[in-house]
Amino acid sequence: MRLIRYIKPFIMWCFLSANSHANSLADVVTFSNAVEQPKSIAFYYNAIDSVRELMSYDRVVVNPRLISEKQLKTLHLVQTRVFAYISVGEFANAQLPASLRDAVMTENTTWQSYAMDLTDPIWQSHLLQQAQAYLDKGFDGLFLDTLDSYMLFAQGVAQQEQQDALINIVRRFQQLTPQSRLILNRGFAIVPQLEKPIEAVVAESLWQSYDPIKGIYHPVEESDSRWLQDQLDAVKAQGIEAIVIDYLPTRSRKAQIKLAKRLIRAGYTPYVSDGLLYEFGVSTIEPIPKRIFGLYNGKNGRKVDSYCHRLVSMPIEYQGYVLDCKDINTLDFSHVDTSKYAGAVIWLDQAVYNQYPKLSQWLMQELYRWPILFISSLPTDKALLAKLGIRLNGLLEGKIRITKGKKWLEDRYPLSFSEFDAHPRWQVESDGLKQYVTVADAHNNTSTLFFSADWGGAIMAPLPVSNLANHKEKWLLDPFKLLKLTLKLPVIPAPDVTTESGRRILTSHVDGDGFLSKGWFPGNPYTAEVLRDHVFKPYTFPQTVSVIEGEVGMRGLHPKQSPKLEAIARDIFKLPHIEIASHTFSHPFFWDNSHKEVTKKYGEHLPIPNYELDYEQEVLGSIRYIRETLAPKGKKVNVILWSGKADPDEATLAMADNAGLFNLNGGNTFAVAGDNDWSSVSPTIVWYPSSVQVYAPVLNENLYTNLWSENHDGYERTIETFDLLGHPRRLKSISIYYHMYSGAYPASLNSLIKVYDWALAQKVNPLYISEYSARARQLYETSLAKTLDGRWLVNSTGVRSIRLANQLGFPVINQSNIAGWANGPDGKYITLISPRTQLTLSDKNHQQVRLSSANGILTKWVENSDHINWAFHSYVPFQLEIANASHCTVQANQPLKLSRLADKTLVLKSSQSGQFSGSIYCK
């Protein structure tokens, strides 16, 4: 498979989750009801930033230099086996080591490689060392390529010697892999001579081929196809799997699927992909693109500050997709894997298009392949505009008024045109464009600001967001409708981290700020004491509490008070339902080192004497202090709550991740009644190849009290926030988030207690922050695919819930390895029971016995012929609801109160929390 020659060495790292209170989904849930599927396979030689697409396949063959150990572990958690590519007959790297020069027999100028002498002991040793290193790294097996290269130089007796040496090399490879996990590319002559079995033999271009020199796809000559088919059939006769790689462009997905089905009918395992194997192709499954390509200008700031991330990611994320924001300044358009993407969102100023002409050239190529939404401006390239059906016809002049589309802007901030800005006049030239908002100037010249088209659509400045004088932004129209009309994304099962076991997740976490502040209560107690006595002790559901070492520790600002403060912290941390977290050493306000001192109005960090900011001390040092000084023996401390602006860069996040820490905070989610705006609702995470930052689902009391300058009881309004973010779309979990100084005033304490009481009265599933973080940080690392007969496949190492839009129908329980589903405000929330999930959908509700909801973490759900074995871990008095089970009986390890509802739901309750298990028997 010589296409590996085109690969440039490039290693990216991905994030692998673990769970502090419950293991990963791959570890904790018992498998059951798995529907047997043919083993799919992918050959992918491009750079790997994420394994989210590779998860869909049962097996993958990759360039071992382009995948990290963490990515390997992630694939193993979803039971994807990974094979390392090895070139047996040729050396392909640009630099030939001196030690291998004597083994070179000839140069293969076509592929810029060297054909090697297989009889040479040094070359054999090199191959075996390479193979052992890959297996030690964690690869499941080896894919052996260039097995026939000796034919380039050997004839007669010499050829037989090379072949004998090749057989010996393969046998020694077999000894390295006890499961005989070797896949051979061709090597038909040696396969019958191998005593031990191999996994499969691969052959390329049975019916469709690719010419890498000319860059064209073409059918294979019938005689060549017949010869190759004879060889493959001989392999099958020996009981060995025959895999065929055929080549078609990814943009011809339907043709790829058709060809894959043809290969299956012929008895082969198919993989149909692009000619360079740089994209994700079709095997026995079809990968469903979940990424949306995004562009922003990094000269204006980091990705996390871009409109692409802050404003567009959330509504994209809600639909089950992932916005992949790329910096126009560093993007290589020639290496964009378009098979990953279902659409594009480009939010750039008009001048940027002129600075990067390659962007317009790339857009000309990609237009009509996937929907594209232009935001703020359009390219000025005339040829591209003509293809879009748009013409730039000068500028608008004078006063500008709306002539069409006022309903789009109702109940929102008024649309305004600054007299200091130039406003392009966009003229629609094609009947295929549907106009929604148009304006006219003082001379009745018109311009279209918002339209959709067959290729996507565009929305022009000053739409879609208004920048207010108080540095806030407001959507001027509904972003969900904007994306629906322009991108027209297919409705897919959406990975969801707002829900667990069919119920909305509830978390509570406290930043340590103000631990030593005094409360306005009798005796002048510390705020930490107030919260300990009135919140932490009486409310026994999972809560995560942090301290700032520089506030409470001897090395901090208050060494004289430290013994008393540390004693209070120990008293809080010994509570069994309190999870311990660090809120850093000195509470840095900025984490990215990019801000000038003049902008740091809150200071660099707490003014601890003789301390210079050190992020390792802030994260790892503070965690170590809490473990050694404050935490009860044996209690975990593995959560870092980011401080200040909560904007750590990728390196700082990776440091925390490599130390096994969960992280939270950041984002700016805030919504109250009357706002009618989604601009302050953040995405769930910010994703990097090496690490992930998990945002707090909802912001803390600072916003509700205007930084404590008024309305000390303002945090009560977070109930409005939870309601707005739960209906009609469940955008966020219920996340109670505040600081220690919420215990300073009677009004603030009372508002906090009201929020707690309201939250616990809802139908929720309480989790620790570490558990929420473990799920959330894997949200983007979730793959979606379809079997060739139309069943959905969902694979994830952390996500435990899938939201199924009502228009997709009903899951068929006995044909899907899921526990069940609960009706939500915006669809069905499916509870997953394994890292690899198959969903069969129907337009009918078959009224099968299923899990509806529970307030605990599902750890077992195994369906047998006449009963279901189940187990949950609940942190609160246990509740379990089983749908369509009025005729069923239950056995459990603990006493449960049973009731039957009119809708055939069986309800089980306990007054205790803890581990619950049992069986449901149905007639």
Disulfide bonds with the S-S distance in Angstrom:
Cys308-Cys325 2.15
Cys888-Cys922 2.04
